[in-house]
């Protein structure tokens, strides 16, 4: 790892702005200690304080302070050596993708320690620098993956609750839109994660559960097919009969007659 320049706990006035359309000729690691505005691919993003951010080499660098606020950060201009960039990417870290840390002090401590090593005559300073950089990347990677796992687990629990309700036999008020809204997710995200977790789409799961419930009612009650359709959440009997036959190959009446002798 080659450290070309480094700064620890630098503060700037409210007129601070960086505009490097051709980058800085190296990679740039930032630990933001105040919220900042970054422009990436022509779009402005508000990056919260305590965020870790890395610009790829030769990528444009545009960032500035929030209006009427100071700007404070730690930073490292550096170059990867043999195999180091591959190691960075293998940790699941991405360029120009902020990772907000709950506790930034460990990363800041490592940057301060690297700064001390850069300006020292320590016999093993290069090895120490390499280890501190590895500690930074490992720490941010572990933190990022832990947050993803937490979100994954939380989403799984919320979607499982929806699925358990589907399979409990109450079908009156289920739709993708209502179910997604109920657990405060966008419709598209809800459908994507539902398929990812359970291997079927929400509607496939709902229809299959309705048909299974209808089959049970046909064989174990004297309810009419029309009443069963309503019990399974269908407002239109023809729609129910069509889906039932698509899944069983029989009409509701044929299914009842075949299995009840």
PEMO-V859882 format. One record per residue. RES is the residue in one letter. PSI is psi in degrees with one decimal (NA if undefined). OMEGA is omega as a letter, one per 40 degrees, with the letter a starting at -180 (none if undefined). NEAR is the number of other C-alpha atoms within 8 Angstrom. Layout:
res->(RES,RES)
psi->(PSI,PSI)
omega->(OMEGA,OMEGA)
near->(NEAR,NEAR)
This chain:
res->(X,X,X,X,X,X,X,X,X,X,X,X,X,X,X,X,X,X,X,X,X,X,X,X,X,X,X,X,X,X,X,X,X,X,X,X,X,X,X,X,X,X,X,X,X,X,X,X,X,X,X,X,X,X,X,X,X,X,X,X,X,X,X,X,X,X,X,X,X,X,X,X,X,X,X,X,X,X,X,X,X,X,X,X,X,X,X,X,X,X,X,X,X,X,X,X,X,X,X,X,X,X,X,X,X,X,X,X,X,X,X,X,X,X,X,X,X,X,X,X,X,X,X,X,X,X,X,X,X,X,X,X,X,X,X,X,X,X,X,X,X,X,X,X,X,X,X,X,X,X,X,X,X,X,X,X,X,X,X,X,X,X,X,X,X,X,X,X,X,X,X,X,X,X,X,X,X,X,X,X,X,X,X,X,X,X,X,X,X,X,X,X,X,X,X,X,X,X,X,X,X,X,X,X,X,X,X,X,X,X,X,X,X,X,X,X,X,X,X,X,X,X,X,X,X,X,X,X,X,X,X,X,X,X,X,X,X,X,X,X,X,X,X,X,X,X,X,X,X,X,X,X,X,X,X,X,X,X,X,X,X)
psi->(127.6,119.0,116.4,-30.1,153.9,146.8,139.6,126.4,46.4,136.8,144.8,156.4,175.7,-8.4,12.4,134.3,139.3,126.8,99.8,88.4,-23.8,16.1,-167.0,6.0,5.5,-177.7,148.2,117.2,131.2,138.9,105.4,127.5,-3.3,156.9,147.7,160.4,121.6,141.6,114.3,123.9,40.1,0.7,138.7,137.4,135.0,113.7,123.9,161.2,160.5,27.1,141.3,135.3,135.7,124.3,133.6,153.0,135.6,8.3,145.2,142.9,108.9,115.5,157.1,169.7,158.4,138.1,132.3,21.3,156.9,168.8,129.5,137.0,167.0,149.9,152.5,121.4,124.7,166.7,137.7,149.1,-169.0,120.6,-8.9,-36.0,-39.3,-39.8,-43.1,-49.1,-31.8,-18.2,-0.8,12.6,147.3,146.1,147.8,34.4,107.6,143.3,111.6,124.4,136.1,-36.1,101.2,0.6,-32.7,-45.3,-41.6,-38.9,-42.6,-39.9,-41.6,-40.6,-38.7,-43.3,-43.4,-40.4,-41.4,-39.5,16.7,174.4,26.4,140.0,-37.3,29.6,-37.1,-41.8,-40.5,-42.4,-45.6,-40.9,-40.2,-41.0,-40.9,-38.8,-42.0,-51.5,-41.8,-42.7,-47.2,-39.0,-47.6,-40.8,-44.9,-44.1,-34.6,-39.0,-39.4,-40.4,-40.0,-44.8,-41.6,-49.3,-41.5,-44.6,-40.3,-43.7,-43.3,-43.5,-33.7,-37.4,-40.9,-46.1,-38.6,-36.8,-39.1,-44.8,3.6,-10.8,6.7,106.3,11.7,-32.1,34.7,130.0,161.7,-46.4,-49.2,-41.4,-41.2,-42.9,-39.0,-37.1,18.7,50.4,153.8,155.7,-43.7,-41.5,-41.0,-49.3,-38.5,-48.9,-34.3,-46.8,-38.5,-43.1,-41.0,-5.0,1.3,158.7,163.1,-47.2,-38.1,-42.6,-43.7,-45.6,-44.5,-41.5,-41.3,-43.2,-41.6,-39.3,-40.0,-41.2,-41.9,-43.9,-37.7,-36.2,-17.4,2.5,171.6,14.7,145.4,160.8,-36.0,-42.7,-36.9,-40.6,-46.0,-40.7,-30.3,9.9,12.3,125.7,-15.0,115.5,-38.2,-38.7,-44.5,-48.8,-38.7,-46.3,-36.6,-44.7,-34.4,-32.9,-26.1,-16.9,2.7,156.3,163.3,-43.0,-43.5,-38.1,-44.9,-43.6,-32.8,-37.0,-10.9,108.0,NA)
omega->(i,i,a,i,a,i,a,i,i,i,a,i,a,i,a,i,i,i,i,a,i,a,a,a,i,i,a,i,i,i,a,i,i,i,a,i,i,i,a,a,i,a,i,i,i,a,a,i,a,i,i,a,i,i,i,a,i,i,i,i,i,i,a,i,i,a,i,i,i,i,a,i,i,a,i,i,a,i,i,i,a,i,a,i,i,i,i,a,a,i,a,i,a,i,i,i,a,i,a,a,i,a,a,a,i,i,i,i,i,i,i,a,i,i,i,a,a,a,i,i,a,a,a,a,i,i,i,i,a,a,i,i,i,i,i,a,i,a,a,i,a,i,a,a,i,i,i,i,i,i,i,a,a,i,a,i,a,a,i,i,i,a,i,i,i,a,i,i,i,a,a,a,a,i,i,a,a,a,i,a,a,a,i,i,i,a,a,i,i,a,i,a,i,i,a,a,a,i,i,i,i,a,i,a,a,a,a,i,i,a,i,i,i,i,i,a,i,a,a,i,i,a,i,i,i,i,i,i,i,i,a,i,i,i,a,a,a,i,i,a,i,i,i,a,i,a,a,a,a,i,i,i,i,i,i,a,a,a,i,a,none)
near->(10,7,10,8,7,10,9,11,7,8,8,9,8,11,7,10,8,8,8,9,8,9,11,10,7,11,13,13,12,12,14,15,11,11,13,14,12,11,11,10,4,5,6,8,8,8,10,10,10,14,15,13,13,13,11,10,10,10,9,9,14,12,11,11,14,11,6,5,8,12,16,11,13,15,12,13,12,13,10,9,8,5,7,9,9,7,8,10,9,7,9,7,9,7,8,9,7,9,9,9,10,5,6,10,6,7,10,11,8,12,13,9,9,12,11,8,13,9,6,7,6,6,4,6,11,8,7,10,12,9,8,12,10,8,9,10,11,9,9,11,11,8,9,9,8,8,8,8,8,8,8,8,8,8,9,9,8,9,9,8,8,9,8,8,9,12,9,6,10,10,10,8,7,8,7,10,7,9,10,12,10,7,7,6,9,8,10,6,8,10,11,8,9,13,11,8,7,7,7,9,10,10,8,8,9,10,9,8,11,12,12,8,10,11,10,8,11,14,9,6,6,6,8,6,9,7,8,12,14,10,9,14,11,11,6,7,10,6,8,10,10,9,10,13,11,8,7,7,7,10,11,12,8,8,11,10,8,7,7,6,4)
